[in-house]
């Protein structure tokens, strides 16, 4: 039982990090330079990181929930 919990925790951590990285990569396509005020580069970089984390976590949670729900489907019948 403890092994399954540990494995689920490891999968969740890897999933969150992976999708955060994908979100960070995808956000590079957006030209934020047009919206950034001069002398506010640090704040823009922090916002960029936070947006990546928020999007990556949301997508990762979605996939982990779908995976969890699909494992519970056999209990329906």
C-alpha positions in Angstrom: 0.0 0.0 0.0 2.8 2.4 0.9 4.6 1.6 -2.3 1.5 2.6 -4.4 1.2 5.9 -2.5 4.9 6.6 -3.1 4.7 5.7 -6.7 1.7 8.0 -7.2 3.5 10.8 -5.4 6.5 10.4 -7.7 4.3 10.3 -10.8 2.6 13.5 -9.7 5.9 15.3 -9.1 7.3 14.3 -12.4 4.0 15.2 -14.2 3.9 18.6 -12.6 7.5 19.4 -13.5 7.1 18.1 -17.0 4.0 20.1 -17.8 5.4 23.2 -16.2 8.4 22.8 -18.5 6.1 22.4 -21.5 4.1 25.4 -20.5 7.3 27.4 -20.1 8.4 26.3 -23.6 4.9 27.1 -25.1 4.8 30.6 -23.5 8.0 31.5 -25.3 5.9 31.8 -28.4 4.0 34.7 -26.9 5.6 38.1 -27.4 5.4 39.6 -23.9 7.8 42.4 -24.8 4.9 44.4 -26.2 3.2 44.5 -22.8 6.2 45.0 -20.6 7.0 48.5 -19.3 10.6 49.6 -19.4 12.5 49.0 -16.2 10.1 46.2 -15.2 11.9 43.2 -16.7 12.3 41.3 -13.4 8.6 41.5 -12.7 7.8 40.3 -16.2 10.2 37.3 -15.7 8.5 36.4 -12.4 5.1 36.7 -14.0 6.3 34.5 -16.9 7.5 31.8 -14.4 4.3 32.0 -12.4 2.2 31.7 -15.5 4.2 28.6 -16.5 3.7 27.1 -13.1 -0.1 27.8 -13.1 -0.7 26.5 -16.6 1.6 23.4 -16.0 -0.1 22.5 -12.7 -3.6 22.9 -14.2 -2.7 20.6 -17.2 -0.9 18.1 -15.0 -3.8 17.9 -12.6 -6.2 17.4 -15.5 -4.2 14.4 -16.8 -3.6 12.9 -13.3 -7.4 13.2 -12.6 -8.2 11.5 -15.9 -5.7 8.7 -15.1 -7.2 8.2 -11.7 -10.8 8.2 -12.9 -10.0 5.7 -15.6 -8.5 3.3 -13.0 -11.8 3.6 -11.0 -14.0 2.8 -14.0 -14.0 -1.0 -13.4 -15.7 -0.4 -10.0 -18.7 1.0 -11.9 -19.7 -2.5 -13.1 
